[in-house]
Amino acid sequence: MSKPTKQSKRPVQRHFGVIICLSLAIFWAWTSYVDHHPAVAEKQPAALAIRSLPPRSDNPPPEIALPVPSDDRDEELRQKAIGTWEDDYHGKRTMDLRADGTATMIVEPEGIGAALFAKKLTFDIQWKIEQGVMILKTLGGTPAKKIALVSKIYGDQAEEIIIELTDDRLLVEHDESTDFDWRRVSD
């Protein structure tokens, strides 16, 4: 006696995929046709034809106002940021932000960073805060060749969104996946 064979589900899945694709193509073609043929759009229910109506000039769409820190807020942040900060991002980092817009950052990388660059890097930086963003631009540093290499690999400017700035903490978003959490160094 022969054993019954299982039928494959693939033909059913293939037909289902074809039906979905055809349905989407028909829907797209119909909406495109309605949009470009006003006579057809007029005969459609209001829910379908609403996409084709021009905006009413007497009722403009509301503007969405995003909060933008004022110059006063930037100055308040700048004053609060002045001082010496440290963190432990891939080693020890110390950043001294001065009132004249200059800064020094000393980086003591760990692991491969120390082997690739140096055991200690000193960056000369120009800094400012605009619209709640701290902008740090490397001007030079020592050892000069290693600073130039770091600038070539990572760029010579960083724009970091200030998330939190208190008397003891400076938390910035460096990029979408990296935050730097600085601690104020007591004098």
N, C-alpha and C positions, 0 to 999 in steps of 0.2 A: 504494500500500500504506500502510495506516495504521500509525502509530507506537504501540507498546504503551504503555499508561499505567501509571504507578506508583500502587499503592494506598497510601492514607494509613495511617500507623501510629496515628493518633489513636484509632480505635475500639478497638484493642487496649489502648492506654494507658488509655483511659477505663474499659474493662472491668476492667483490672488494679487501678485505683484503687478501683472499686466493690467488688471482691472483698476488698481490704485493709480497707476501711471496714466492710464487713459482718462480716468475721472479727473485727475489734476489737470491734464492737458485740456480737457473740455471746459472745465471751470475757468482756467486761465484764458482760453480763447473767447469764451462768452463775456467775461468781464472786460477784456480788451475791446471786444466788438461793441459792447454797450458804452464804454467810455468814449469811443470815437464816432459813434452814431447817435446824435442827440435825439432823433425821432424815436429810436428804440428806447432810449433812456427815459423819455417822457412817459412811455406806456408801462414802465416798470413800477412796482410799488416803491414808495418813498425810501424804504430801507435799502434798496439796491441802488437807487439813483442818487442818493445823498453824496456819494463820492464824487459825482460829476458837478455838483453845484459849486459855483464860485463863492469865496468867502464874502460875507456881508460887510460892506465898508462901514456901516453904521455901528457894527459890533465887532471890533478887531479882536483877534485872539489875545488872551492875557499874556503878558510877558512874565517870564519866570526870572525873578531877580535872585541871583546867587549872592550869598554874603561875601563881600570882599573887605578884607581888613583895611581900615583907613590908614592914612599916613601917621596919625596919632597912635594907632595900635601898633604899627610897625616900629615907631620910635620907642614905645613902651617895651616891646619885645627886645629891641636892640639894647636898651639900658639894662634890662634884666639879664640878658645873655652875657654881658661883659663880665669877664672873670676867667678862672681856670677850671677846666672840666676834664674828667678822665672816664675811660670805658675800657672794656676788655674784649673788643672785637678783633679776633684773630691775633691776639697778643695784647700788649698794653699800649694805650694811646692817651696822650695828654695834649689838650688843646687850650691855648691861652688866647682869649678874644680880648683885644684892647679897644678902648674907646675911639681911637683914631681910624678904625676900620682895618687895621692890620692884625695879623694873628700868627702864632707859631704852633705847629702841631708836631709833637715828637711821637714817632711810631716805633715800637719795639716788637717787630713781628715774631711769631713763634713758628716752629716747624719749617715747612718748605719756604715760607715767606722770608724767613731769616737767611736761608741758604741762597735763595734766588736774588734777593735784593741786598739786604745788609742787616746786621743785628740792631742798628739804630738809624732811623731816617729822621731828618729835621726838615719840615716843610715850611717855607715862608708863604703866607697866605694873605690875600685881601678878602674881606668879608663884608656882607651887607644883608639886610632883611628887606624884602619887597613882597607885599601882599601875603604876609605870613610864611614866606619861603626864605630859608637861609641859603645864601649863595656864597660858596667858597671857591676862590680861584687861586690856584697854585702859581706863585710868581717865581719860585726857585727853591733852593735848599741845599742841604749837604747829606751825603756825598752827591755832588751835582749830576754825575752820570747816572746814578741809581734813581735820583728824583726824575730825571729826564725819561728814563725807562718806564717808571711808574706812570708818569703823565702820558707817555705814548700808549701804554696798554689800557689805562683806565680813564684817560682824558685829564685835562687840567682844570676842569670846573665841575663842581657838584651843586645841584639844586635840591635841597632837602626841606620837605614840608614840616613845619613845626607842629607837632601833635600836642605836646605839653611842655610848658616852660614855667617852672616854679623856682623858688630860691635854691632848691637842692637838686632839681632834675631838669634835664633837657632831653626830651624824647622827640626824635625826628624820623620821618620816613625817607629813607635813602632811595629806595625804589619799591616796586610793588611787593617784593618779597623780603625786604630787609629794612629793619628799623635799627637806629643807633640810640642806645639808652645811656646818656652821659650823666655822671654824678659830679656835683660841684666839689672842688677841692677846697677845704677850709684854709684860710690864710694863716 
